[in-house]
Every structure is written in structure tokens, then in C-alpha cells.
């Protein structure tokens, strides 16, 4: 059998397993939202939407939002990111995906802040963050194998977003 065909079958099987698990298992419950520590709006959703739209830099993170996040976002190639984020995947991903994962982690942290302080999260915001991650991953690729892995990663993340009803990401440990 052709080694490339074998790899595609393995990637397809991994993707199908992750998607099936994500769609079948309901998410764990989350705590009720609490008010912001600073007592006013912090702009978590606006920052998440700016990040998802490809906004660069960190100027759209007011001090109140940084306080709610609990860390100051860093940057890589102009994109804001969680400096301690990573690609939390049950399968190994290319190292070139790490900046995209850190930006995606920051976006998810912003949605968690929004949920915690009671800021409504539009249904398309989380999906837009997932698409931004996929675009950054694809842009980091130099070969077709990498692009396949970017598609697999995006499919798994998008399925989990659907499973968690497009809202605030709930931290869970695979395989749930």
C-alpha cells in the first residue's frame, strides 16, 4: 500500500473518532456567571471578535480585560496570544501550529471571561475564532501533509464548538 494512502486513512480515522466523540458526549456544566472584579464592562467579546477578524497587536485589550484574563497577552507575528497556551491535542501536531494555538487559546480565554462576567456571547464568535486558528495553521504549512493536519485540527475544534453550543468553552479532559 502507498505510504501516503496509509497516512490519509489514519488521519481520516483519527478525525472521525474525534468528531464522533465530540458530537456524542455532552459538555460538562459550567458555573453561573459572576460580575467583573472591576465592576464594569471589560470588552471581552469585542476583543475576541477583533482577534477572530485578524486584528493585530494588543491595543484592544483594556486594563480591566487584562485583569480579568489574569495575564497580559503576548504577540507572535503581530497576533495577540496567550503566552502560556499550546496545542492541546490528543494527536501530535506540527510545531508550526503553536502560534495559532496560542492565539486560539487567548480567544477562548476571552470567551470564558465574557461568560464569567455575564457578557452575552454571539453564536458566531467562537466559530470565527476556530476559523482564524485554521487559517493561521494553513498559513504556517509548507506541504500537503501539514495542510491535512490543519484541516483535521479545525474539524475537531469545530465539532467541539458545535457540541458546546457555540458558547463559552468548557475545559474538559479528553476523552471526556
N, CA and C atoms as a LAMMPS dump frame, in Angstrom:
ITEM: TIMESTEP
0
ITEM: NUMBER OF ATOMS
528
ITEM: BOX BOUNDS ff ff ff
-5.0000000000000000e+02 5.0000000000000000e+02
-5.0000000000000000e+02 5.0000000000000000e+02
-5.0000000000000000e+02 5.0000000000000000e+02
ITEM: ATOMS id mol type element x y z
1 1 1 N 0.849 -1.18 0
2 1 2 C 0 0 0
3 1 3 C 0.89 1.237 0
4 2 1 N 0.494 2.239 -0.704
5 2 2 C 1.185 3.518 -0.775
6 2 3 C 1.237 4.149 0.629
7 3 1 N 2.421 4.601 1.12
8 3 2 C 2.508 5.2 2.463
9 3 3 C 1.602 6.419 2.621
10 4 1 N 1.427 7.206 1.548
11 4 2 C 0.561 8.389 1.631
12 4 3 C -0.893 7.977 1.821
13 5 1 N -1.324 6.91 1.152
14 5 2 C -2.688 6.414 1.308
15 5 3 C -2.894 5.929 2.742
16 6 1 N -1.911 5.255 3.281
17 6 2 C -1.98 4.765 4.653
18 6 3 C -2.104 5.935 5.634
19 7 1 N -1.316 6.987 5.431
20 7 2 C -1.394 8.172 6.303
21 7 3 C -2.77 8.826 6.22
22 8 1 N -3.29 8.925 5.01
23 8 2 C -4.623 9.537 4.855
24 8 3 C -5.679 8.732 5.586
25 9 1 N -5.591 7.416 5.496
26 9 2 C -6.561 6.574 6.201
27 9 3 C -6.442 6.752 7.709
28 10 1 N -5.224 6.829 8.214
29 10 2 C -5.03 7.032 9.647
30 10 3 C -5.588 8.389 10.064
31 11 1 N -5.274 9.449 9.312
32 11 2 C -5.783 10.783 9.635
33 11 3 C -7.3 10.831 9.566
34 12 1 N -7.869 10.167 8.585
35 12 2 C -9.328 10.123 8.456
36 12 3 C -9.934 9.407 9.653
37 13 1 N -9.336 8.303 10.071
38 13 2 C -9.846 7.562 11.222
39 13 3 C -9.744 8.387 12.504
40 14 1 N -8.622 9.079 12.694
41 14 2 C -8.446 9.92 13.876
42 14 3 C -9.487 11.035 13.878
43 15 1 N -9.65 11.677 12.748
44 15 2 C -10.611 12.772 12.629
45 15 3 C -12.027 12.276 12.911
46 16 1 N -12.393 11.165 12.319
47 16 2 C -13.738 10.614 12.511
48 16 3 C -13.986 10.26 13.966
49 17 1 N -12.981 9.708 14.635
50 17 2 C -13.117 9.341 16.045
51 17 3 C -13.305 10.575 16.919
52 18 1 N -12.5 11.599 16.691
53 18 2 C -12.596 12.823 17.484
54 18 3 C -13.935 13.51 17.255
55 19 1 N -14.355 13.607 16.011
56 19 2 C -15.634 14.256 15.698
57 19 3 C -16.79 13.471 16.301
58 20 1 N -16.768 12.156 16.177
59 20 2 C -17.845 11.336 16.731
60 20 3 C -17.927 11.502 18.244
61 21 1 N -16.788 11.48 18.913
62 21 2 C -16.783 11.651 20.36
63 21 3 C -17.285 13.033 20.742
64 22 1 N -16.885 14.042 20.001
65 22 2 C -17.297 15.414 20.311
66 22 3 C -18.792 15.599 20.15
67 23 1 N -19.397 14.924 19.185
68 23 2 C -20.82 15.094 18.93
69 23 3 C -21.69 14.261 19.85
70 24 1 N -21.155 13.181 20.399
71 24 2 C -21.949 12.279 21.215
72 24 3 C -21.958 12.669 22.684
73 25 1 N -20.838 13.098 23.196
74 25 2 C -20.709 13.354 24.626
75 25 3 C -21.101 14.792 24.94
76 26 1 N -22.089 15.006 25.805
77 26 2 C -22.476 16.377 26.128
78 26 3 C -21.429 17.05 26.997
79 27 1 N -21.299 18.386 26.895
80 27 2 C -20.308 19.094 27.694
81 27 3 C -20.689 19.111 29.167
82 28 1 N -19.675 19.239 30.011
83 28 2 C -19.912 19.379 31.442
84 28 3 C -20.549 20.736 31.699
85 29 1 N -21.276 20.852 32.77
86 29 2 C -21.905 22.118 33.101
87 29 3 C -20.882 23.162 33.487
88 30 1 N -21.28 24.419 33.476
89 30 2 C -20.363 25.48 33.861
90 30 3 C -20.996 26.322 34.946
91 31 1 N -20.161 27.003 35.664
92 31 2 C -20.629 27.821 36.768
93 31 3 C -21.435 29.005 36.263
94 32 1 N -22.298 29.505 37.12
95 32 2 C -23.091 30.678 36.767
96 32 3 C -22.173 31.882 36.624
97 33 1 N -22.485 32.784 35.701
98 33 2 C -21.643 33.955 35.526
99 33 3 C -21.603 34.825 36.777
100 34 1 N -20.474 35.417 37.039
101 34 2 C -20.305 36.358 38.137
102 34 3 C -19.929 37.703 37.553
103 35 1 N -20.09 38.751 38.315
104 35 2 C -19.754 40.08 37.831
105 35 3 C -18.251 40.288 37.734
106 36 1 N -17.833 41.272 36.936
107 36 2 C -16.408 41.543 36.821
108 36 3 C -15.85 42.085 38.132
109 37 1 N -14.585 41.794 38.396
110 37 2 C -13.954 42.282 39.624
111 37 3 C -13.894 43.8 39.64
112 38 1 N -13.71 44.393 38.468
113 38 2 C -13.581 45.838 38.397
114 38 3 C -14.911 46.576 38.421
115 39 1 N -16.031 45.888 38.234
116 39 2 C -17.345 46.483 38.35
117 39 3 C -17.903 47.076 37.07
118 40 1 N -17.303 46.879 35.92
119 40 2 C -17.849 47.418 34.685
120 40 3 C -17.538 46.519 33.514
121 41 1 N -18.021 46.892 32.337
122 41 2 C -17.748 46.058 31.172
123 41 3 C -16.257 46.041 30.853
124 42 1 N -15.777 44.897 30.382
125 42 2 C -14.358 44.767 30.088
126 42 3 C -14.086 44.563 28.606
127 43 1 N -15.107 44.362 27.799
128 43 2 C -14.915 44.241 26.356
129 43 3 C -14.359 42.906 25.903
130 44 1 N -14.67 41.829 26.617
131 44 2 C -14.132 40.514 26.265
132 44 3 C -14.618 40.053 24.892
133 45 1 N -15.899 40.222 24.614
134 45 2 C -16.439 39.779 23.313
135 45 3 C -15.872 40.64 22.192
136 46 1 N -15.783 41.938 22.407
137 46 2 C -15.222 42.816 21.368
138 46 3 C -13.778 42.422 21.058
139 47 1 N -12.997 42.106 22.084
140 47 2 C -11.614 41.689 21.87
141 47 3 C -11.565 40.353 21.137
142 48 1 N -12.437 39.414 21.51
143 48 2 C -12.479 38.109 20.832
144 48 3 C -12.843 38.277 19.363
145 49 1 N -13.793 39.159 19.077
146 49 2 C -14.19 39.374 17.687
147 49 3 C -13.083 40.058 16.884
148 50 1 N -12.36 40.975 17.509
149 50 2 C -11.224 41.622 16.839
150 50 3 C -10.134 40.597 16.543
151 51 1 N -9.849 39.747 17.51
152 51 2 C -8.858 38.687 17.333
153 51 3 C -9.282 37.745 16.2
154 52 1 N -10.549 37.338 16.199
155 52 2 C -11.06 36.421 15.18
156 52 3 C -11.012 37.04 13.784
157 53 1 N -11.173 38.356 13.711
158 53 2 C -11.158 39.047 12.414
159 53 3 C -9.737 39.291 11.909
160 54 1 N -8.747 38.865 12.692
161 54 2 C -7.361 39.027 12.263
162 54 3 C -6.709 40.288 12.775
163 55 1 N -7.338 40.925 13.778
164 55 2 C -6.75 42.125 14.358
165 55 3 C -5.372 41.831 14.92
166 56 1 N -4.469 42.76 14.757
167 56 2 C -3.105 42.56 15.236
168 56 3 C -2.82 43.472 16.424
169 57 1 N -1.719 43.184 17.088
170 57 2 C -1.312 43.977 18.248
171 57 3 C -2.114 43.619 19.479
172 58 1 N -1.997 44.491 20.484
173 58 2 C -2.696 44.275 21.753
174 58 3 C -3.44 45.52 22.219
175 59 1 N -3.562 46.504 21.363
176 59 2 C -4.167 47.767 21.783
177 59 3 C -5.64 47.625 22.144
178 60 1 N -6.275 46.562 21.735
179 60 2 C -7.703 46.381 22.016
180 60 3 C -7.951 45.601 23.316
181 61 1 N -6.926 45.522 24.184
182 61 2 C -7.056 44.865 25.485
183 61 3 C -6.954 45.919 26.583
184 62 1 N -8.092 46.474 27.022
185 62 2 C -8.03 47.465 28.099
186 62 3 C -7.546 46.813 29.406
187 63 1 N -7.079 47.635 30.315
188 63 2 C -6.54 47.138 31.586
189 63 3 C -7.539 46.254 32.333
190 64 1 N -8.816 46.623 32.309
191 64 2 C -9.831 45.825 33.018
192 64 3 C -9.914 44.416 32.429
193 65 1 N -9.763 44.298 31.122
194 65 2 C -9.81 42.981 30.477
195 65 3 C -8.561 42.171 30.825
196 66 1 N -7.413 42.815 30.822
197 66 2 C -6.171 42.126 31.197
198 66 3 C -6.291 41.61 32.634
199 67 1 N -6.882 42.415 33.514
200 67 2 C -7.079 41.988 34.9
201 67 3 C -7.99 40.766 34.966
202 68 1 N -9.054 40.758 34.191
203 68 2 C -9.971 39.612 34.178
204 68 3 C -9.306 38.364 33.595
205 69 1 N -8.465 38.543 32.58
206 69 2 C -7.76 37.399 31.997
207 69 3 C -6.783 36.788 32.998
208 70 1 N -6.156 37.648 33.797
209 70 2 C -5.162 37.167 34.744
210 70 3 C -3.763 37.102 34.151
211 71 1 N -3.605 37.586 32.928
212 71 2 C -2.29 37.654 32.284
213 71 3 C -2.337 38.7 31.184
214 72 1 N -1.166 39.21 30.83
215 72 2 C -1.062 40.156 29.732
216 72 3 C -0.762 39.367 28.462
217 73 1 N -1.627 39.482 27.438
218 73 2 C -1.361 38.763 26.188
219 73 3 C -0.026 39.17 25.573
220 74 1 N 0.626 38.195 24.963
221 74 2 C 1.844 38.455 24.211
222 74 3 C 1.48 38.58 22.742
223 75 1 N 2.479 38.65 21.877
224 75 2 C 2.221 38.665 20.439
225 75 3 C 3.244 37.776 19.733
226 76 1 N 2.815 37.245 18.596
227 76 2 C 3.699 36.483 17.712
228 76 3 C 3.246 36.792 16.295
229 77 1 N 4.158 37.229 15.459
230 77 2 C 3.821 37.633 14.081
231 77 3 C 2.686 38.65 14.049
232 78 1 N 2.619 39.484 15.085
233 78 2 C 1.608 40.532 15.141
234 78 3 C 0.321 40.138 15.829
235 79 1 N 0.013 38.839 15.935
236 79 2 C -1.239 38.397 16.552
237 79 3 C -1.093 38.279 18.064
238 80 1 N -2.117 38.733 18.785
239 80 2 C -2.127 38.563 20.235
240 80 3 C -2.27 37.08 20.557
241 81 1 N -1.692 36.676 21.696
242 81 2 C -1.746 35.271 22.077
243 81 3 C -1.633 35.11 23.579
244 82 1 N -2.066 33.953 24.066
245 82 2 C -1.823 33.556 25.443
246 82 3 C -0.395 33.006 25.456
247 83 1 N 0.544 33.685 26.121
248 83 2 C 1.931 33.243 26.059
249 83 3 C 2.154 31.851 26.638
250 84 1 N 1.227 31.366 27.459
251 84 2 C 1.349 30.035 28.04
252 84 3 C 0.459 29.014 27.344
253 85 1 N -0.209 29.413 26.259
254 85 2 C -1.093 28.498 25.54
255 85 3 C -0.309 27.471 24.74
256 86 1 N -1.028 26.47 24.249
257 86 2 C -0.39 25.45 23.424
258 86 3 C -1.446 24.674 22.643
259 87 1 N -0.983 23.773 21.813
260 87 2 C -1.878 22.907 21.049
261 87 3 C -2.227 21.704 21.917
262 88 1 N -3.368 21.761 22.561
263 88 2 C -3.792 20.645 23.405
264 88 3 C -4.565 19.666 22.521
265 89 1 N -3.838 18.733 21.957
266 89 2 C -4.409 17.787 21.005
267 89 3 C -4.056 16.364 21.42
268 90 1 N -4.991 15.429 21.229
269 90 2 C -4.68 14.035 21.542
270 90 3 C -3.735 13.399 20.516
271 91 1 N -3.498 14.082 19.401
272 91 2 C -2.556 13.595 18.386
273 91 3 C -1.493 14.664 18.164
274 92 1 N -0.27 14.269 17.847
275 92 2 C 0.787 15.259 17.618
276 92 3 C 0.464 16.154 16.414
277 93 1 N 0.721 17.434 16.577
278 93 2 C 0.516 18.408 15.51
279 93 3 C 1.859 19.038 15.161
280 94 1 N 1.988 19.578 13.956
281 94 2 C 3.246 20.228 13.578
282 94 3 C 3.587 21.377 14.533
283 95 1 N 4.871 21.536 14.818
284 95 2 C 5.323 22.627 15.693
285 95 3 C 4.914 23.996 15.154
286 96 1 N 4.781 24.101 13.84
287 96 2 C 4.419 25.39 13.242
288 96 3 C 3.012 25.84 13.641
289 97 1 N 2.212 24.958 14.231
290 97 2 C 0.85 25.303 14.652
291 97 3 C 0.81 26.017 15.994
292 98 1 N 1.896 25.964 16.762
293 98 2 C 1.878 26.513 18.117
294 98 3 C 1.412 27.975 18.194
295 99 1 N 1.911 28.908 17.355
296 99 2 C 1.404 30.285 17.447
297 99 3 C -0.118 30.373 17.22
298 100 1 N -0.635 29.615 16.274
299 100 2 C -2.082 29.615 16.024
300 100 3 C -2.831 29.097 17.247
301 101 1 N -2.294 28.076 17.891
302 101 2 C -2.94 27.525 19.086
303 101 3 C -2.928 28.524 20.235
304 102 1 N -1.815 29.254 20.397
305 102 2 C -1.744 30.251 21.477
306 102 3 C -2.727 31.399 21.241
307 103 1 N -2.896 31.809 19.975
308 103 2 C -3.884 32.842 19.654
309 103 3 C -5.287 32.307 19.907
310 104 1 N -5.545 31.078 19.499
311 104 2 C -6.848 30.439 19.718
312 104 3 C -7.13 30.31 21.221
313 105 1 N -6.119 29.93 22
314 105 2 C -6.296 29.83 23.449
315 105 3 C -6.685 31.176 24.045
316 106 1 N -6.055 32.251 23.587
317 106 2 C -6.419 33.589 24.065
318 106 3 C -7.876 33.881 23.717
319 107 1 N -8.284 33.584 22.496
320 107 2 C -9.68 33.81 22.104
321 107 3 C -10.646 33.062 23.001
322 108 1 N -10.331 31.808 23.298
323 108 2 C -11.197 31.021 24.184
324 108 3 C -11.187 31.594 25.609
325 109 1 N -10.032 32.062 26.075
326 109 2 C -9.973 32.699 27.392
327 109 3 C -10.867 33.933 27.429
328 110 1 N -10.89 34.68 26.338
329 110 2 C -11.76 35.863 26.267
330 110 3 C -13.233 35.465 26.364
331 111 1 N -13.605 34.368 25.715
332 111 2 C -14.996 33.911 25.8
333 111 3 C -15.332 33.424 27.208
334 112 1 N -14.375 32.811 27.884
335 112 2 C -14.607 32.388 29.275
336 112 3 C -14.802 33.603 30.185
337 113 1 N -14.005 34.647 29.955
338 113 2 C -14.18 35.884 30.731
339 113 3 C -15.575 36.446 30.466
340 114 1 N -15.964 36.527 29.208
341 114 2 C -17.291 37.059 28.871
342 114 3 C -18.384 36.277 29.593
343 115 1 N -18.295 34.963 29.57
344 115 2 C -19.29 34.135 30.251
345 115 3 C -19.297 34.4 31.755
346 116 1 N -18.11 34.457 32.342
347 116 2 C -17.991 34.641 33.786
348 116 3 C -18.599 35.963 34.243
349 117 1 N -18.46 37.013 33.427
350 117 2 C -18.978 38.328 33.845
351 117 3 C -20.378 38.605 33.313
352 118 1 N -20.951 37.647 32.585
353 118 2 C -22.324 37.798 32.107
354 118 3 C -22.467 38.558 30.803
355 119 1 N -21.383 38.69 30.048
356 119 2 C -21.429 39.364 28.748
357 119 3 C -21.928 38.357 27.698
358 120 1 N -23.032 38.655 27.01
359 120 2 C -23.56 37.707 26.017
360 120 3 C -22.549 37.421 24.908
361 121 1 N -22.433 36.147 24.543
362 121 2 C -21.505 35.713 23.504
363 121 3 C -22.299 35.417 22.236
364 122 1 N -22.107 36.197 21.172
365 122 2 C -22.804 35.912 19.911
366 122 3 C -22.427 34.514 19.403
367 123 1 N -23.371 33.808 18.811
368 123 2 C -23.14 32.411 18.418
369 123 3 C -22.013 32.245 17.404
370 124 1 N -21.733 33.236 16.594
371 124 2 C -20.695 33.094 15.583
372 124 3 C -19.287 33.422 16.047
373 125 1 N -19.129 33.977 17.242
374 125 2 C -17.81 34.412 17.694
375 125 3 C -16.856 33.241 17.898
376 126 1 N -17.323 32.203 18.548
377 126 2 C -16.434 31.056 18.784
378 126 3 C -16.067 30.383 17.459
379 127 1 N -17.021 30.244 16.555
380 127 2 C -16.718 29.642 15.246
381 127 3 C -15.704 30.496 14.487
382 128 1 N -15.806 31.816 14.608
383 128 2 C -14.851 32.703 13.937
384 128 3 C -13.444 32.526 14.513
385 129 1 N -13.333 32.324 15.819
386 129 2 C -12.025 32.056 16.432
387 129 3 C -11.451 30.734 15.91
388 130 1 N -12.32 29.736 15.748
389 130 2 C -11.878 28.438 15.21
390 130 3 C -11.375 28.593 13.775
391 131 1 N -12.086 29.393 12.977
392 131 2 C -11.663 29.617 11.582
393 131 3 C -10.345 30.387 11.523
394 132 1 N -10.142 31.349 12.426
395 132 2 C -8.884 32.107 12.483
396 132 3 C -7.734 31.145 12.785
397 133 1 N -7.941 30.23 13.74
398 133 2 C -6.903 29.256 14.063
399 133 3 C -6.559 28.422 12.826
400 134 1 N -7.58 27.947 12.119
401 134 2 C -7.349 27.12 10.929
402 134 3 C -6.581 27.9 9.86
403 135 1 N -6.931 29.156 9.673
404 135 2 C -6.24 29.978 8.669
405 135 3 C -4.774 30.17 9.047
406 136 1 N -4.517 30.425 10.331
407 136 2 C -3.125 30.588 10.778
408 136 3 C -2.35 29.281 10.627
409 137 1 N -3.002 28.168 10.925
410 137 2 C -2.331 26.873 10.771
411 137 3 C -1.97 26.628 9.308
412 138 1 N -2.949 26.83 8.433
413 138 2 C -2.687 26.616 6.995
414 138 3 C -1.563 27.521 6.499
415 139 1 N -1.552 28.758 6.965
416 139 2 C -0.52 29.705 6.534
417 139 3 C 0.875 29.271 6.989
418 140 1 N 0.95 28.465 8.042
419 140 2 C 2.247 28.008 8.542
420 140 3 C 2.755 26.78 7.791
421 141 1 N 1.924 26.204 6.949
422 141 2 C 2.265 24.947 6.274
423 141 3 C 3.099 25.164 5.013
424 142 1 N 3.963 24.185 4.758
425 142 2 C 4.765 24.204 3.528
426 142 3 C 4.523 22.959 2.686
427 143 1 N 3.673 22.031 3.173
428 143 2 C 3.405 20.818 2.393
429 143 3 C 1.956 20.359 2.615
430 144 1 N 1.533 19.428 1.788
431 144 2 C 0.154 18.942 1.845
432 144 3 C -0.153 18.191 3.136
433 145 1 N 0.815 17.445 3.67
434 145 2 C 0.592 16.72 4.919
435 145 3 C 0.242 17.663 6.049
436 146 1 N 0.928 18.775 6.107
437 146 2 C 0.659 19.795 7.125
438 146 3 C -0.741 20.377 6.929
439 147 1 N -1.106 20.655 5.693
440 147 2 C -2.438 21.206 5.421
441 147 3 C -3.545 20.216 5.798
442 148 1 N -3.288 18.928 5.609
443 148 2 C -4.249 17.904 6.036
444 148 3 C -4.399 17.944 7.561
445 149 1 N -3.276 18.054 8.263
446 149 2 C -3.339 18.13 9.729
447 149 3 C -4.077 19.386 10.188
448 150 1 N -3.903 20.499 9.475
449 150 2 C -4.636 21.728 9.808
450 150 3 C -6.133 21.501 9.646
451 151 1 N -6.52 20.801 8.576
452 151 2 C -7.944 20.512 8.347
453 151 3 C -8.49 19.587 9.427
454 152 1 N -7.719 18.587 9.822
455 152 2 C -8.147 17.663 10.876
456 152 3 C -8.313 18.416 12.197
457 153 1 N -7.338 19.246 12.529
458 153 2 C -7.412 20.02 13.774
459 153 3 C -8.631 20.941 13.762
460 154 1 N -8.869 21.61 12.644
461 154 2 C -10.023 22.507 12.559
462 154 3 C -11.329 21.733 12.681
463 155 1 N -11.409 20.583 12.041
464 155 2 C -12.627 19.773 12.113
465 155 3 C -12.917 19.365 13.554
466 156 1 N -11.894 18.937 14.273
467 156 2 C -12.087 18.519 15.66
468 156 3 C -12.526 19.688 16.539
469 157 1 N -11.87 20.836 16.372
470 157 2 C -12.21 22.013 17.175
471 157 3 C -13.624 22.501 16.823
472 158 1 N -13.949 22.529 15.546
473 158 2 C -15.285 22.979 15.112
474 158 3 C -16.379 22.049 15.634
475 159 1 N -16.099 20.746 15.653
476 159 2 C -17.083 19.795 16.183
477 159 3 C -17.305 20.029 17.672
478 160 1 N -16.23 20.318 18.404
479 160 2 C -16.371 20.586 19.831
480 160 3 C -17.115 21.896 20.069
481 161 1 N -16.88 22.878 19.233
482 161 2 C -17.617 24.142 19.346
483 161 3 C -19.113 23.885 19.153
484 162 1 N -19.454 23.095 18.167
485 162 2 C -20.853 22.734 17.928
486 162 3 C -21.411 21.976 19.125
487 163 1 N -20.645 21.027 19.638
488 163 2 C -21.079 20.227 20.782
489 163 3 C -21.326 21.098 22.01
490 164 1 N -20.504 22.143 22.168
491 164 2 C -20.673 23.041 23.311
492 164 3 C -21.571 24.228 22.969
493 165 1 N -22.319 24.09 21.905
494 165 2 C -23.372 25.037 21.504
495 165 3 C -22.873 26.457 21.273
496 166 1 N -21.653 26.598 20.726
497 166 2 C -21.105 27.887 20.311
498 166 3 C -20.874 28.876 21.444
499 167 1 N -21.007 28.442 22.662
500 167 2 C -20.857 29.358 23.789
501 167 3 C -19.449 29.367 24.341
502 168 1 N -19.367 29.693 25.614
503 168 2 C -18.065 29.727 26.286
504 168 3 C -17.466 28.329 26.3
505 169 1 N -16.195 28.216 25.989
506 169 2 C -15.544 26.904 26.028
507 169 3 C -15.51 26.362 27.456
508 170 1 N -15.859 25.11 27.579
509 170 2 C -15.811 24.432 28.867
510 170 3 C -14.552 23.59 28.874
511 171 1 N -13.703 23.779 29.872
512 171 2 C -12.465 22.998 29.939
513 171 3 C -12.814 21.57 30.341
514 172 1 N -12.367 20.652 29.526
515 172 2 C -12.598 19.231 29.761
516 172 3 C -11.317 18.489 29.448
517 173 1 N -11.227 17.289 29.894
518 173 2 C -10.065 16.465 29.597
519 173 3 C -10.491 15.35 28.68
520 174 1 N -9.798 15.244 27.541
521 174 2 C -10.068 14.191 26.567
522 174 3 C -9.769 12.856 27.214
523 175 1 N -10.583 11.82 27.08
524 175 2 C -11.704 11.698 26.161
525 175 3 C -13.041 11.996 26.79
526 176 1 N -13.138 12.889 27.714
527 176 2 C -14.342 13.305 28.419
528 176 3 C -14.784 12.203 29.316
